[in-house]
Amino acid sequence: MRQPSPLQTPHLRDYPELVQVWEDSVRATHDFLPEAYILLLREHVLRRYLDAVMLVCSKAPNRCIQGFAGVANGRVDMLFVAPAWRGQGVGKRLLRYAIDELNAERLDVNEQNPQALGFYLHEGFEVIGRSETDGLGQPYPLLHMRLRKTA
């Protein structure tokens, strides 16, 4: 079995591919978002959000980005995996790195994204709160999660 490539910090030249991974992932998992909102968010991701976090990505042997995570202030603000790589451990590796190396212990997840919620619950997070709106004030509820403390 081939060893996964080490996680790495993406470069500015990787931003278009990161945004494409973000968009493909959102389209595969966020079917509740209207097209216009996805396009608005895509611009925010490219122009603001990527620069606001510590980024780490996983690349396939052919150098394509499989997925990425963004962490700031102890929070996983982004974790997106390209649809072709879902279910192959990419998200788990990125999340573990965010927790173990970047000291992330909190995150928000869209309530209407049950796959992501299940993933984070399975990976040791618990729901500690809820907001009626997303970060832009739109009616897409967020669940606030925190890594469960272990004895």
C-alpha positions in Angstrom: 0.0 0.0 0.0 1.3 3.4 -0.9 2.0 5.8 1.9 0.0 9.0 1.8 2.0 12.1 0.9 2.9 14.4 3.7 0.6 17.3 4.3 2.0 20.6 3.1 1.4 24.4 3.1 -0.1 25.5 -0.1 1.3 28.4 -2.1 -0.5 31.4 -3.5 -0.3 29.7 -6.9 -2.4 26.9 -5.4 -5.3 29.2 -4.5 -7.3 28.7 -7.8 -7.1 24.9 -7.2 -8.0 25.3 -3.5 -11.1 27.3 -4.6 -12.0 24.6 -7.1 -11.7 21.9 -4.4 -13.9 24.1 -2.1 -16.5 24.6 -4.8 -16.6 20.9 -5.9 -16.9 19.9 -2.2 -19.6 22.4 -1.5 -21.6 21.3 -4.5 -21.3 17.7 -3.5 -22.4 18.2 0.2 -24.3 21.5 0.5 -27.3 20.9 -1.7 -29.3 23.4 0.4 -27.3 26.4 -0.8 -28.6 28.3 -3.9 -26.3 28.9 -6.8 -26.0 32.6 -6.3 -24.9 32.1 -2.7 -22.2 29.5 -3.7 -20.8 32.0 -6.2 -20.8 34.8 -3.6 -19.0 32.5 -1.1 -16.5 31.4 -3.8 -15.4 35.0 -4.1 -15.1 35.3 -0.3 -13.0 32.1 -0.2 -10.6 33.4 -2.9 -10.4 37.0 -1.8 -10.6 36.8 2.0 -11.0 33.5 3.7 -7.8 31.6 2.4 -5.6 34.5 3.7 -7.3 34.5 7.1 -6.3 31.0 8.1 -3.2 28.8 8.4 -3.6 26.4 5.5 -2.6 22.8 5.1 -3.3 20.6 2.1 -2.9 17.0 0.9 -1.7 16.4 -2.6 -2.0 13.2 -4.6 1.1 11.7 -6.3 0.1 13.7 -9.5 0.3 16.9 -7.4 -3.5 17.6 -7.5 -4.9 18.9 -4.3 -7.0 16.2 -2.6 -8.3 18.4 0.2 -7.3 21.2 2.5 -8.0 22.7 6.0 -7.7 26.2 7.3 -7.2 26.9 11.0 -7.3 30.2 13.0 -7.4 30.9 16.7 -7.9 27.2 17.7 -10.8 26.7 15.2 -11.0 24.7 12.1 -12.6 27.3 9.8 -12.3 25.2 6.7 -12.0 21.5 5.9 -12.9 20.5 2.3 -12.1 17.3 0.4 -12.4 16.9 -3.4 -15.3 14.6 -4.1 -13.1 12.0 -5.8 -11.0 11.7 -2.6 -13.9 11.5 -0.1 -14.0 8.4 2.1 -10.2 7.7 1.6 -8.9 9.3 4.8 -8.0 12.7 3.5 -10.4 14.6 5.7 -9.4 12.6 8.8 -5.7 13.3 8.1 -6.3 17.0 7.7 -8.5 17.2 10.8 -5.9 15.2 12.9 -3.2 17.6 11.7 -5.4 20.6 12.6 -5.9 19.2 16.1 -2.5 17.8 16.8 -0.2 20.3 15.1 -2.3 23.5 14.9 -4.1 23.1 18.3 -7.6 23.3 16.8 -10.4 22.2 19.2 -13.4 24.0 17.9 -15.3 24.3 14.6 -18.7 25.1 13.1 -20.6 22.9 10.7 -23.7 23.6 8.7 -26.7 21.9 10.4 -28.0 20.9 7.0 -24.8 19.0 6.2 -25.4 15.7 8.0 -22.4 14.0 6.4 -20.0 16.5 7.9 -21.8 16.5 11.2 -21.5 12.7 11.4 -17.8 12.9 10.4 -17.0 15.4 13.2 -19.0 13.5 15.8 -17.1 10.3 14.8 -13.8 12.1 15.1 -14.5 13.1 18.7 -16.3 16.4 18.5 -19.5 17.3 20.4 -22.2 19.9 19.7 -22.0 22.7 22.2 -24.3 25.3 20.6 -26.2 26.5 17.6 -26.7 29.7 15.6 -29.7 30.3 13.4 -27.6 32.0 10.7 -24.2 31.4 9.1 -21.2 33.7 9.3 -22.7 36.1 6.7 -26.1 36.3 8.5 -27.9 34.0 6.1 -30.5 31.5 7.2 -28.2 28.4 7.2 -27.9 27.3 10.8 -24.5 26.4 12.2 -23.8 23.9 14.9 -20.9 24.9 17.2 -18.7 22.0 18.0 -15.7 21.3 20.4 -13.3 18.4 20.7 -14.5 16.2 23.6 -12.1 16.2 26.5 -10.7 12.7 27.2 -9.9 11.5 30.7 
